[in-house]
């Protein structure tokens, strides 16, 4: 028990050093459909709701994974499965203008400004592989795919540029631009409503799909084991795979029991979906759901 306490204390100190909160967070994880992780320096850390993000963080989502971030000025950033997003130059100046650079290296992405924050001043530059877009208040969907890059303007206005080509304005909502790799870009065209719904589904976290959210109260117990060594082995396997596992010590009768769990699931159906997705993987055999 003493060894576990020391291990937990040490881990918490290390985590606190890595994830020390800023006075006003520039970006925070709002929800995550695991597996997802952040590369920070030489460390790979599973993403969890409430985690504050830093400049130069490289975020990754795995298969069937999605991520929702809340930026410092209130806008929302979504990343679809098998995606990579780099955050940099996040700051708010003395005039309360929020700035950030977001590089979408792979996968589907969406940037949304809430109605109440639409008038908030911002200077955000987004690069979707070979295409860049400068925005100050909008709803933008994009995707960096193997054969092409896509930018879809849902609402607002953006300035778009591909490589060294001349920039141009996209100011008609519900229009999109496609830049095939190694070929001329296609003209901007209206987006079909059915296509837009499909694109949105690539980045939106649907209810009951296994998402953890800030304020979530459901838990998946991946295992209850008798020794700290068994708990550590499963804990490390889950975290290495992008799942934000934790360990807690319980007492049953007079015997200690080590529970390895995944917390903050948004609902019972989300917890059940996550449990089903990890059953038979990473050493998880009989996951349990509880509130």
Secondary structure, DSSP 8 states (H G I E B T S, - for coil): -HHHHHHHHHHHHHHHHHT---SS-SEEEEEEESSEEEEETTEEEE--TT-B--TT-EEEE-TT-EEEEEETTS-EEEE-TT-EEEEEEEEE-TT--EEEEEEEEEEEEEEE--GGGTTS-EEEEEEETTEEEEESS-EEEEEE-SSEEEEEEEES-EEEEETTS--EEE-SSSEEEEEETTS-----EE--HHHHHHHHHHHS--TTSS-EETT--EEEEEEEESSHHHHHHHHHHHHHTT---EEEEEEETTEEEEEEEEEEESSHHHHHHHHHHHTTSTT--S-EEE-
